[in-house]
Structure formats: structure tokens, C-alpha cells
């Protein structure tokens, strides 16, 4: 496994554990991490306190756990509406105010949770050391902000300031004592009441803000601006995220944003025309002779991988199968009385094998559909994806599960006939989706792998790959699954990027299709009839899918990847993204 994939795996595992901690502490089942951010349902939750800004892919688990503990206390003991109404506009003052509110709620650690108190104590110390050792305290402004943080933390927690920097900050601490003394005492005294506490927190923030502005004005008057001061302010403007400039060799998260067009339409997705849309059997788009060649190529790639199919089937069976009644076991020494053997009780009073028990066999009463993004960028990865899918289809069938293999693309680049029709009508504003959607069926649930194996190879036909409109494809695949009678329905969306259609993006805005995909996934997840999972190819799809797995297809496929996919299908991986 590559270092990037290892880092992504670690980040996902840490986020899963931290989200579980948050749900346990707060009782809020909606909490989960997505795209490295905490969400309550579909609403992102901000964490502005600088000492709790951690990177799950880089920071130690203790720091991540402390951030989760701190966020849980914030959710339990702080009124967000009141906090927003009191928050100052000045960036430096806001930073101080955010820090003080977080330090306030951290004083409410339950007495029987010594581990939480230790986590938060260590996290503040680690943050303090990182700030000090970064050199930011070499500037006047850095020293000011750092000293205020230490003084307020010490007063609220009744602990000594960090020993390593105690002498270093003594001069600044002495100069601030007169101005801050009354308000520092007020912080501790009023910490149980948020509004009363905010009076003192705002006063401290104002004093710090005034000093910062005075330093800046003095530097401007003397034309002696200190570059280190500028650097300090830049760092504080970014909420002291020390790791932001580090090398990031992990799997990147999908980039998305807000669509003004989608929001103004009240999430009503529009399609300019469906006249040119199609749903086709993918094998029909490829010559039979070429299809046979592609199948041979795929078979050769699979043989080179050396994967243990039987072992994979057992893993999938353990993840998906449930016990089902399959007749009876007779002649047992306990269970239900078998009426046909009562005569033995008379003829042989010592005979105990008069009972019968249910015979249970594992059975996977589920259907798994794989939906492949057939956009142009996926051509780079499609051979590895095809190998993975072919192996999974075979292994799933060995467990008794039904499978489908679907794909989505467009019939043209840059809008095609839909775009030309829009132009002919005078370019009406905000037309919605502008392209010819093409949904492809490589294998349906009624055909087994042996009958469909040649059709699966159509995935390797490069000119099928154009642009991708993910939201409509997910809706289409979900509707296909809902027509099935299996008890459990799972949809796995395989993609290497965000929705992309140039014509739609130009006629609406850049994130129109992104927002529709998020809306579709949220709606289908809330309905609960279909479980939706994102499988990112070299990309973290967590901004779109609560349950997701990032993979590095540039490496050879191995049993570890298939094991993680099996765990994800069984619902035992990334549970944080599974909650409604």
C-alpha cells in the first residue's frame, strides 16, 4: 500500500473513532466526519478554537481525541446562536473570543472522566509548544497573543502556565496584569453562565485587539513594519493551522462549494431537455470481436494479480450473510421436542436425543450495484477498476448475493444536441443540466457473472468515457435497486472526481452538479432504502458520501483493499458516515 493510501486509511480510522466518541458523549447520532470536517447531519460544524485545529492524517491520536472531546463539550455547554450574536467582527478579537469560549466549556469535564481532562490538558500543552517552537513568539504580536492564551487558560483551569515558557513570557505577563486582572478573575467566576462570561471575554478580546492595532499603527508611522509581525497575523488569520504549509502526500479530498443557482432555485434541480438521454446495454456499443479481445486482456490482468477468490468470497460472506432457517437438525439433546421420537422415551427412558433444532445457514439476502463514473479522467484508472470489479462480482455471487454493474457518462462532449438546442432558443438563463445523459448497463442483477463476463469487459472501451453527471446517475441506480425484492440494497459509486460537465457548468455555475449530487445522496440516505457508499479512486469522496473509502489504484490490488471493501459493504468500516 502506498504512503498516500496509508495516510488516507489512518485519517479515516481516526475520524471514525473520534466521531463515535462525539456521538457517545453528546447523544447526537447525526455527528460524523466528511471531507475532514465535522457534520451534524448535513450541517457542517465549525471549530475555530486554535488549539483544537488538528489534522487526522498528521496529528497524533491523542490530539485528535482531545479535539473530539473539546468539540463534544462545546456542543453540550455552549449556545451557538448566542455565541454568534456576541462574536466581534475584528479577526484578532474574534480569535481571542473563540479561544476563551472553548476554554470555558473545557472546564465542565465530568469528574468521573479523568481521561478527557488529561486529553485536553495535553492538547493545550502540545499546541502551546508548537506555537512557541514555530518562532511566532519572536514577534511582539506573537508574544502578546501567546501570553494572553496562557494567562486565560491558567486562570480557568487553576493550573500553572506551561513551564517551558513561563520565564519567557513573564515580562509580557506582568505588563498585561493591570489591564486584564479584573476580567481574568471574572472569567473564572462567571464560567457557568455563557452570557456573563462573554462580558469579560469580550473585554479581554478588545484589549488585545487594541494593542494589536496600536502596534500596527506605530509600525506604519515609522515605516518599520516587522515581517515577523505580518507572519504572525497571517498565521492567526488562518486560525493557527501550523500544518497547512507542510507537505501533503495524502490522498486529496474532493473540492466542492456552494452553487448560487442551485440554492436560489430552492434545491430544485432542472434539466433543460431529456429528449437525447439514453439507457443502453454497454456491450451493444462495442464490436463483438473487440469485446472478446478486451475480455482476454482483462483475464490476463486478473491472472497477474494472483488474488485468492475463495478467501475474498469468505470475507464477503462473513460481512454480508445472515443466518437463515434451512430445515431441522434431529436427534439433539436439547431444543424443541420431536413428537416422532416420543415412543423412544418409553422404550428407552434414558434416551435424551428427543429434540430438534433449527438448522441455520448463512445467506446473503442483498443486492450490490456498482456504479462506475465513465468520465474522461477515469480512463487512466479503468483497467485496475475493471479488475477489481470483475473479482468482486464473482466473489459476491459465490456468497449468494445479486450484483449489478452500471456506468454513467454523456453521449457527447460540451453539451451536444442539448447545448445546440439551448443556443437555438436564445440561451434562456439557468437552464439546468445541458447535455445528453447516457446510462449504461454492463451487467444486470438477473444475469450471473458467467453469462455477463464478456459484457463486463466493455468497461475497457476508452471512447465510452466523456463527461459525468453523478447526481442523476445515483438517482437512476437507486431506482433500479428499489425495484428489487432483496432485503438489503447497496450502491457503490466508483469515481475519481467531482461531477463534471462543461456545458452545464458554463450555463449555470461551477458547483451546480456538485450540489445536486450532495442533495441526491442526502435524500436517499435519509430515506434509508438504499445504502450508498463512495469508493474514491485516488480521491477522498467524503464531501459527497458519508460512507466512503479512498483507494490508490496506481498500486497493485491486494487482499488488504478487498478486505476493507468487504468491511465497508458489511457496514463495519467508517461507521461514522453511516449514521442518519
C-alpha positions as CSV (number, residue, x, y, z in Angstrom):
1,X,0.0,0.0,0.0
2,X,1.4,3.4,-0.9
3,X,2.2,6.0,1.7
4,X,-0.7,8.2,0.4
5,X,-3.2,5.4,0.8
6,X,-1.8,4.5,4.3
7,X,-2.3,8.1,5.3
8,X,-5.8,8.2,4.0
9,X,-6.7,5.0,5.8
10,X,-5.3,6.3,9.0
11,X,-7.2,9.5,8.7
12,X,-10.5,7.6,8.0
13,X,-10.0,5.3,11.0
14,X,-9.1,8.2,13.3
15,X,-12.2,10.2,12.1
16,X,-14.4,7.1,12.7
17,X,-13.2,6.7,16.2
18,X,-13.5,10.4,17.0
19,X,-17.0,10.6,15.6
20,X,-18.0,7.6,17.7
21,X,-16.7,9.4,20.7
22,X,-18.6,12.5,19.9
23,X,-21.9,10.6,19.4
24,X,-21.4,8.8,22.7
25,X,-20.6,11.9,24.7
26,X,-23.4,14.1,23.1
27,X,-26.0,11.6,22.3
28,X,-26.4,13.1,18.9
29,X,-26.4,10.2,16.3
30,X,-26.1,12.7,13.4
31,X,-22.5,13.6,14.1
32,X,-20.0,12.3,11.5
33,X,-16.8,13.5,9.7
34,X,-16.9,14.2,6.0
35,X,-14.2,15.9,3.9
36,X,-12.2,16.3,7.1
37,X,-15.0,18.4,8.7
38,X,-17.5,17.5,11.4
39,X,-21.1,17.5,10.4
40,X,-24.4,17.2,12.2
41,X,-26.5,15.6,9.6
42,X,-25.9,17.8,6.5
43,X,-24.9,20.9,8.5
44,X,-21.1,21.5,8.9
45,X,-19.9,22.4,12.4
46,X,-17.1,24.9,12.7
47,X,-14.2,24.6,15.2
48,X,-12.5,27.9,15.4
49,X,-10.6,27.4,18.7
50,X,-7.0,27.4,17.6
51,X,-5.7,24.7,19.9
52,X,-8.3,22.2,18.7
53,X,-7.4,22.6,15.0
54,X,-5.8,19.2,14.2
55,X,-5.2,17.1,11.1
56,X,-6.4,13.5,11.5
57,X,-3.9,12.4,8.9
58,X,-0.9,14.0,10.6
59,X,-1.6,14.6,14.3
60,X,-1.2,12.0,17.0
61,X,-4.3,10.1,18.0
62,X,-4.2,11.8,21.5
63,X,-4.5,15.2,19.8
64,X,-7.4,14.1,17.6
65,X,-9.2,12.5,20.6
66,X,-8.7,15.7,22.6
67,X,-10.2,17.7,19.7
68,X,-13.3,15.4,19.7
69,X,-13.6,15.7,23.5
70,X,-13.4,19.5,23.2
71,X,-16.0,19.6,20.5
72,X,-18.3,17.4,22.5
73,X,-18.1,19.8,25.4
74,X,-18.7,22.8,23.1
75,X,-21.8,21.1,21.7
76,X,-23.1,20.3,25.2
77,X,-22.3,23.6,27.1
78,X,-22.3,26.4,24.5
79,X,-25.3,28.1,22.9
80,X,-24.1,28.6,19.2
81,X,-26.8,31.3,18.5
82,X,-25.8,33.3,21.5
83,X,-22.1,32.9,20.7
84,X,-22.6,34.1,17.1
85,X,-24.6,37.1,18.3
86,X,-21.8,38.2,20.6
87,X,-18.8,37.4,18.4
88,X,-16.8,40.5,17.5
89,X,-16.1,41.3,13.9
90,X,-12.4,42.1,14.2
91,X,-10.4,39.0,13.3
92,X,-7.9,39.1,16.2
93,X,-10.7,39.9,18.7
94,X,-12.8,37.1,17.3
95,X,-9.9,34.6,17.6
96,X,-9.4,35.5,21.3
97,X,-13.2,35.3,21.9
98,X,-13.3,31.9,20.2
99,X,-10.4,30.6,22.3
100,X,-11.9,31.8,25.6
101,X,-15.3,30.3,24.9
102,X,-13.7,26.9,24.2
103,X,-11.6,27.2,27.3
104,X,-14.7,27.9,29.3
105,X,-16.6,24.7,28.2
106,X,-13.5,22.7,28.8
107,X,-13.8,23.4,32.5
108,X,-17.0,21.3,32.5
109,X,-15.2,18.0,32.1
110,X,-17.2,15.5,34.3
111,X,-15.4,14.5,37.5
112,X,-15.5,10.8,36.5
113,X,-13.8,11.4,33.1
114,X,-10.2,11.9,34.2
115,X,-9.0,10.7,30.8
116,X,-10.9,13.5,29.0
117,X,-9.3,16.1,31.3
118,X,-5.9,14.7,30.6
119,X,-6.5,14.7,26.9
120,X,-7.5,18.3,26.9
121,X,-4.6,19.3,29.1
122,X,-2.1,17.6,26.9
123,X,-3.6,19.0,23.8
124,X,-3.3,22.6,25.0
125,X,0.3,22.0,26.0
126,X,1.1,20.4,22.6
127,X,-0.4,23.4,20.9
128,X,1.4,25.9,23.1
129,X,4.8,24.2,22.4
130,X,4.1,24.1,18.7
131,X,3.3,27.8,18.7
132,X,6.4,28.6,20.8
133,X,8.8,26.5,18.8
134,X,7.5,27.8,15.4
135,X,9.1,31.1,16.2
136,X,5.9,33.1,16.2
137,X,6.6,34.3,19.7
138,X,9.7,36.1,18.4
139,X,7.5,39.0,17.3
140,X,5.7,41.4,19.7
141,X,2.3,40.4,18.4
142,X,3.0,36.7,18.7
143,X,4.2,37.2,22.2
144,X,1.1,39.2,23.1
145,X,-1.3,36.6,21.8
146,X,0.6,33.7,23.2
147,X,0.8,35.2,26.6
148,X,-2.9,36.0,26.8
149,X,-3.8,32.5,25.8
150,X,-1.5,31.1,28.6
151,X,-2.9,33.5,31.2
152,X,-6.5,32.8,30.4
153,X,-6.0,29.0,30.3
154,X,-4.2,29.1,33.6
155,X,-6.9,31.1,35.4
156,X,-9.8,29.0,34.1
157,X,-8.1,25.6,34.8
158,X,-6.3,26.6,38.0
159,X,-3.1,25.1,36.5
160,X,0.3,26.7,36.1
161,X,1.2,28.1,32.7
162,X,3.5,26.0,30.5
163,X,6.7,25.5,32.5
164,X,9.0,25.7,29.4
165,X,7.8,29.2,28.5
166,X,6.9,30.5,32.0
167,X,10.1,32.7,32.3
168,X,9.9,33.6,28.6
169,X,6.5,35.3,28.9
170,X,7.0,36.8,32.4
171,X,7.7,40.3,31.1
172,X,4.6,40.4,28.9
173,X,2.5,38.8,31.6
174,X,3.5,41.5,34.0
175,X,2.6,44.3,31.6
176,X,-0.8,42.8,31.0
177,X,-1.7,42.1,34.6
178,X,-3.1,45.5,35.3
179,X,-5.4,45.6,32.3
180,X,-6.6,42.1,32.4
181,X,-6.6,41.4,36.1
182,X,-10.3,42.1,36.8
183,X,-11.5,40.3,33.7
184,X,-9.4,37.3,34.4
185,X,-11.0,36.9,37.8
186,X,-14.4,37.4,36.1
187,X,-13.7,34.6,33.7
188,X,-13.4,32.0,36.4
189,X,-16.2,33.4,38.5
190,X,-18.8,33.6,35.7
191,X,-17.8,30.5,33.6
192,X,-21.1,28.7,34.4
193,X,-23.1,31.4,32.6
194,X,-22.2,32.0,29.0
195,X,-23.6,35.5,28.6
196,X,-22.0,36.8,31.8
197,X,-18.7,35.1,30.8
198,X,-18.9,36.7,27.4
199,X,-18.7,40.2,29.0
200,X,-15.3,39.5,30.4
201,X,-14.2,37.5,27.3
202,X,-15.1,40.4,25.0
203,X,-13.3,42.9,27.2
204,X,-10.1,40.8,27.1
205,X,-10.5,40.4,23.3
206,X,-11.0,44.2,22.9
207,X,-7.8,44.9,25.0
208,X,-5.8,42.5,22.8
209,X,-7.3,43.9,19.6
210,X,-6.5,47.5,20.7
211,X,-2.9,46.5,21.4
212,X,-2.5,44.8,18.0
213,X,-3.9,47.8,16.2
214,X,-1.6,50.2,18.2
215,X,1.4,48.1,17.2
216,X,0.4,48.1,13.6
217,X,-0.2,51.9,13.6
218,X,3.2,52.5,15.2
219,X,4.9,50.4,12.7
220,X,3.1,52.2,9.8
221,X,4.0,55.6,11.2
222,X,7.7,54.8,11.5
223,X,7.7,52.8,8.2
224,X,9.3,50.0,10.3
225,X,6.9,47.2,9.7
226,X,8.2,43.9,11.1
227,X,7.9,41.0,8.7
228,X,7.6,38.6,11.7
229,X,4.5,40.6,12.9
230,X,3.0,40.2,9.4
231,X,3.7,36.5,9.5
232,X,2.1,36.2,13.0
233,X,-1.1,37.9,11.8
234,X,-1.3,35.7,8.7
235,X,-1.0,32.6,10.9
236,X,-3.6,33.9,13.3
237,X,-5.9,34.8,10.4
238,X,-5.7,31.2,9.4
239,X,-6.6,30.1,13.0
240,X,-3.1,29.0,13.7
241,X,-3.2,26.0,11.4
242,X,0.6,25.1,11.7
243,X,0.4,22.1,9.4
244,X,-1.2,23.9,6.5
245,X,2.1,24.6,4.8
246,X,3.5,21.1,5.3
247,X,4.0,18.6,2.6
248,X,0.7,16.8,1.9
249,X,1.4,13.5,0.3
250,X,-2.0,12.0,1.2
251,X,-5.0,11.3,-1.0
252,X,-6.7,14.7,-1.6
253,X,-10.3,15.3,-0.7
254,X,-12.7,16.3,-3.4
255,X,-13.1,20.1,-3.7
256,X,-16.6,21.4,-3.7
257,X,-18.5,24.6,-2.9
258,X,-21.9,26.3,-2.9
259,X,-24.0,26.8,-6.0
260,X,-25.8,30.1,-6.0
261,X,-28.1,28.9,-8.9
262,X,-29.0,25.7,-7.0
263,X,-29.7,27.5,-3.8
264,X,-31.8,30.2,-5.4
265,X,-33.9,27.5,-7.0
266,X,-34.5,26.1,-3.5
267,X,-32.6,22.9,-4.5
268,X,-34.9,22.3,-7.4
269,X,-32.7,20.6,-10.0
270,X,-33.5,21.4,-13.6
271,X,-32.9,19.5,-16.8
272,X,-33.2,21.5,-20.0
273,X,-34.2,18.6,-22.1
274,X,-34.4,14.8,-21.7
275,X,-35.0,14.1,-25.5
276,X,-31.5,13.0,-26.1
277,X,-31.0,10.9,-22.9
278,X,-30.4,7.2,-23.3
279,X,-30.1,4.0,-21.3
280,X,-28.2,1.3,-23.2
281,X,-26.6,-2.1,-22.8
282,X,-22.9,-1.2,-22.8
283,X,-21.9,-4.3,-24.7
284,X,-24.0,-3.1,-27.6
285,X,-21.7,-0.1,-28.0
286,X,-18.6,-2.4,-28.7
287,X,-18.0,-4.7,-31.6
288,X,-18.1,-8.4,-30.6
289,X,-14.6,-9.1,-31.9
290,X,-13.2,-6.2,-29.9
291,X,-15.2,-7.2,-26.9
292,X,-13.6,-10.7,-26.9
293,X,-10.2,-9.1,-27.2
294,X,-10.9,-6.8,-24.2
295,X,-12.1,-9.8,-22.2
296,X,-8.9,-11.6,-22.9
297,X,-6.9,-8.6,-21.8
298,X,-8.9,-8.3,-18.6
299,X,-8.4,-12.1,-17.8
300,X,-4.7,-11.7,-18.3
301,X,-4.6,-8.7,-15.8
302,X,-6.6,-10.6,-13.3
303,X,-4.3,-13.7,-13.5
304,X,-1.3,-11.4,-12.9
305,X,-2.8,-10.1,-9.6
306,X,-2.8,-13.6,-8.0
307,X,-5.8,-12.8,-5.9
308,X,-7.4,-15.5,-3.7
309,X,-11.0,-15.5,-4.9
310,X,-12.2,-18.1,-2.4
311,X,-10.8,-16.2,0.5
312,X,-12.5,-13.0,-0.7
313,X,-15.8,-14.8,-1.0
314,X,-15.5,-15.9,2.6
315,X,-14.7,-12.4,3.7
316,X,-17.7,-11.0,1.8
317,X,-19.9,-13.8,3.1
318,X,-18.9,-13.0,6.7
319,X,-19.7,-9.3,6.1
320,X,-23.0,-9.7,4.2
321,X,-24.5,-13.1,5.0
322,X,-27.1,-13.6,7.8
323,X,-28.4,-16.8,9.3
324,X,-31.5,-18.3,7.6
325,X,-33.6,-21.3,8.5
326,X,-32.7,-24.3,6.4
327,X,-34.6,-27.3,7.8
328,X,-34.0,-29.1,11.1
329,X,-31.3,-30.9,12.9
330,X,-32.8,-34.1,14.5
331,X,-31.6,-36.3,17.4
332,X,-30.4,-33.4,19.5
333,X,-30.2,-33.4,23.3
334,X,-31.9,-30.0,23.7
335,X,-34.2,-27.8,21.7
336,X,-37.8,-28.4,20.7
337,X,-39.4,-31.8,21.4
338,X,-39.6,-34.0,18.3
339,X,-43.0,-35.7,18.5
340,X,-41.9,-38.5,16.3
341,X,-39.4,-39.7,18.9
342,X,-41.6,-39.7,22.0
343,X,-42.0,-43.5,21.7
344,X,-38.3,-43.8,22.4
345,X,-38.9,-42.2,25.8
346,X,-41.0,-45.2,26.8
347,X,-38.8,-47.9,25.2
348,X,-35.5,-46.3,26.3
349,X,-36.2,-44.0,29.4
350,X,-32.5,-42.9,29.4
351,X,-32.6,-41.7,25.8
352,X,-32.0,-38.0,25.7
353,X,-31.8,-37.4,21.9
354,X,-35.5,-36.5,21.6
355,X,-35.2,-32.9,20.4
356,X,-34.8,-31.0,17.2
357,X,-33.1,-27.6,16.5
358,X,-33.2,-25.1,13.7
359,X,-30.6,-25.6,11.1
360,X,-29.2,-22.2,10.1
361,X,-27.1,-21.5,7.0
362,X,-25.6,-18.2,6.1
363,X,-27.4,-16.4,3.3
364,X,-26.7,-13.0,1.7
365,X,-30.2,-11.6,1.0
366,X,-28.9,-8.5,-0.6
367,X,-28.2,-6.9,-4.0
368,X,-25.0,-4.9,-4.6
369,X,-24.8,-2.4,-7.5
370,X,-21.6,-0.9,-8.7
371,X,-22.0,2.5,-10.4
372,X,-18.9,3.5,-12.4
373,X,-18.1,7.1,-13.3
374,X,-17.2,6.8,-17.0
375,X,-15.9,10.4,-17.3
376,X,-12.7,11.1,-19.3
377,X,-10.4,11.2,-16.3
378,X,-11.3,7.7,-15.3
379,X,-9.7,6.2,-18.4
380,X,-6.3,6.3,-16.6
381,X,-7.6,4.0,-13.9
382,X,-10.1,1.9,-15.7
383,X,-8.0,-1.3,-16.1
384,X,-7.4,-1.5,-12.3
385,X,-11.1,-0.7,-11.6
386,X,-12.3,-3.3,-14.1
387,X,-10.1,-6.0,-12.5
388,X,-11.4,-5.0,-9.0
389,X,-15.0,-5.1,-10.2
390,X,-14.7,-8.4,-12.0
391,X,-13.2,-10.1,-9.0
392,X,-15.9,-8.6,-6.7
393,X,-18.7,-9.6,-8.9
394,X,-17.5,-13.2,-8.9
395,X,-16.9,-13.3,-5.2
396,X,-20.2,-11.7,-4.3
397,X,-22.1,-14.3,-6.4
398,X,-20.3,-17.1,-4.5
399,X,-22.0,-15.7,-1.3
400,X,-25.4,-15.8,-2.9
401,X,-25.7,-12.0,-3.3
402,X,-27.1,-10.5,-6.5
403,X,-25.0,-7.9,-8.4
404,X,-25.3,-5.2,-11.0
405,X,-22.6,-3.3,-12.8
406,X,-23.7,0.1,-14.1
407,X,-22.0,3.1,-15.6
408,X,-22.8,6.7,-16.4
409,X,-21.4,9.2,-19.0
410,X,-22.7,11.5,-21.6
411,X,-23.4,10.9,-25.3
412,X,-21.4,14.0,-26.4
413,X,-18.8,16.4,-25.2
414,X,-19.7,20.0,-24.4
415,X,-23.4,19.5,-24.3
416,X,-24.0,18.0,-27.7
417,X,-27.6,18.4,-29.1
418,X,-29.0,19.7,-25.8
419,X,-26.5,22.6,-25.9
420,X,-27.3,23.4,-29.5
421,X,-31.0,23.4,-28.8
422,X,-30.4,25.8,-25.9
423,X,-28.5,28.1,-28.2
424,X,-31.2,27.9,-30.8
425,X,-33.8,29.0,-28.2
426,X,-31.8,32.2,-27.4
427,X,-29.9,30.9,-24.3
428,X,-32.6,31.2,-21.7
429,X,-30.9,31.8,-18.3
430,X,-30.2,29.0,-15.8
431,X,-31.3,26.1,-18.0
432,X,-30.1,23.4,-15.6
433,X,-28.4,20.3,-16.9
434,X,-27.3,20.8,-20.5
435,X,-26.0,17.5,-22.0
436,X,-27.1,14.1,-23.3
437,X,-27.0,11.8,-20.4
438,X,-26.1,8.2,-21.1
439,X,-26.7,5.5,-18.5
440,X,-25.1,2.1,-19.3
441,X,-25.8,-1.4,-18.0
442,X,-22.8,-3.7,-18.1
443,X,-24.5,-6.4,-16.1
444,X,-28.0,-6.5,-14.6
445,X,-29.0,-8.4,-11.4
446,X,-30.8,-11.2,-13.3
447,X,-27.7,-12.3,-15.2
448,X,-24.9,-14.2,-13.4
449,X,-21.3,-13.4,-13.9
450,X,-20.6,-16.3,-16.2
451,X,-23.2,-15.1,-18.7
452,X,-22.2,-11.4,-18.4
453,X,-18.4,-11.8,-18.2
454,X,-17.8,-10.7,-21.8
455,X,-20.0,-7.7,-21.4
456,X,-18.1,-6.6,-18.3
457,X,-15.0,-6.1,-20.5
458,X,-16.8,-3.2,-22.3
459,X,-15.5,-1.1,-19.4
460,X,-12.2,-1.1,-21.2
461,X,-13.6,0.7,-24.3
462,X,-11.9,4.1,-24.0
463,X,-14.2,6.1,-26.2
464,X,-17.2,5.5,-24.0
465,X,-15.7,7.9,-21.5
466,X,-16.8,11.5,-21.8
467,X,-18.3,13.7,-19.0
468,X,-20.0,12.8,-15.8
469,X,-23.4,13.9,-14.2
470,X,-23.3,12.0,-11.0
471,X,-26.5,13.1,-9.2
472,X,-28.9,11.8,-11.9
473,X,-26.9,8.6,-12.2
474,X,-27.1,7.9,-8.4
475,X,-30.9,8.5,-8.6
476,X,-31.2,6.1,-11.6
477,X,-29.2,3.4,-9.9
478,X,-31.2,3.7,-6.7
479,X,-34.4,3.4,-8.6
480,X,-33.2,0.2,-10.2
481,X,-32.3,-1.2,-6.7
482,X,-35.7,-0.2,-5.3
483,X,-37.4,-2.4,-7.9
484,X,-35.6,-5.4,-6.4
485,X,-37.0,-7.6,-3.7
486,X,-33.9,-8.2,-1.7
487,X,-34.0,-7.1,2.0
488,X,-30.7,-5.1,1.7
489,X,-29.7,-2.9,-1.2
490,X,-26.2,-1.4,-1.5
491,X,-25.0,1.0,-4.1
492,X,-21.2,1.6,-4.5
493,X,-20.3,4.6,-6.6
494,X,-16.8,4.5,-8.0
495,X,-15.3,7.8,-9.1
496,X,-12.1,9.8,-9.3
497,X,-13.5,13.3,-9.1
498,X,-16.4,15.6,-8.8
499,X,-19.3,15.8,-11.2
500,X,-18.1,17.5,-14.4
501,X,-20.0,18.7,-17.5
502,X,-18.6,21.8,-19.2
503,X,-21.8,22.9,-20.8
504,X,-23.8,22.7,-17.6
505,X,-21.1,24.5,-15.6
506,X,-20.9,27.4,-18.1
507,X,-24.6,27.9,-18.3
508,X,-25.2,27.7,-14.5
509,X,-22.2,27.8,-12.2
510,X,-19.2,25.7,-11.2
511,X,-20.8,23.8,-8.4
512,X,-24.3,23.2,-9.8
513,X,-23.8,19.5,-10.4
514,X,-21.9,19.1,-7.1
515,X,-24.7,20.4,-5.1
516,X,-27.2,18.2,-6.9
517,X,-25.2,15.2,-6.1
518,X,-25.0,16.1,-2.4
519,X,-28.7,16.7,-2.4
520,X,-29.4,13.3,-4.0
521,X,-27.1,11.4,-1.7
522,X,-28.6,13.1,1.4
523,X,-32.1,12.4,0.3
524,X,-31.5,8.8,-0.5
525,X,-29.6,8.3,2.7
526,X,-32.4,9.8,4.8
527,X,-34.9,7.5,3.1
528,X,-32.7,4.6,4.1
529,X,-33.9,2.1,1.5
530,X,-30.6,2.1,-0.3
531,X,-27.1,2.2,1.4
532,X,-24.8,4.4,-0.7
533,X,-21.1,4.1,-0.5
534,X,-18.4,6.2,-2.3
535,X,-15.3,4.4,-3.5
536,X,-12.7,7.1,-4.4
537,X,-10.1,6.3,-7.0
538,X,-7.1,8.4,-5.8
539,X,-9.6,10.9,-4.2
540,X,-11.4,11.2,-0.9
541,X,-15.1,11.4,-1.7
542,X,-16.2,12.2,1.8
543,X,-17.6,15.7,0.8
544,X,-20.3,13.8,-1.1
545,X,-20.7,10.4,0.7
546,X,-20.9,9.8,4.4
547,X,-19.6,6.2,4.0
548,X,-16.6,6.2,1.7
549,X,-13.2,4.6,1.1
550,X,-10.3,6.2,-0.7
551,X,-8.1,3.9,-2.8
552,X,-4.8,4.3,-4.7
553,X,-5.3,2.4,-7.9
554,X,-1.8,3.2,-9.1
555,X,-0.6,0.4,-6.8
556,X,-1.3,-3.4,-7.4
557,X,-4.6,-4.6,-6.0
558,X,-4.0,-6.6,-2.8
559,X,-6.0,-8.5,-0.2
560,X,-6.0,-5.5,2.2
561,X,-8.0,-3.4,-0.3
562,X,-10.6,-6.2,-0.8
563,X,-10.8,-6.8,3.0
564,X,-11.6,-3.1,3.5
565,X,-14.2,-3.1,0.8
566,X,-15.8,-6.2,2.4
567,X,-15.8,-4.5,5.8
568,X,-17.3,-1.4,4.2
569,X,-20.1,-3.4,2.5
570,X,-20.8,-5.1,5.8
571,X,-21.2,-1.8,7.5
572,X,-18.3,-2.3,9.8
573,X,-15.9,0.3,8.3
574,X,-16.4,4.1,8.6
575,X,-19.5,3.7,10.7
576,X,-19.3,7.4,11.4
577,X,-20.5,8.1,7.9
578,X,-23.3,5.6,8.2
579,X,-25.5,7.4,10.7
580,X,-28.6,9.2,9.6
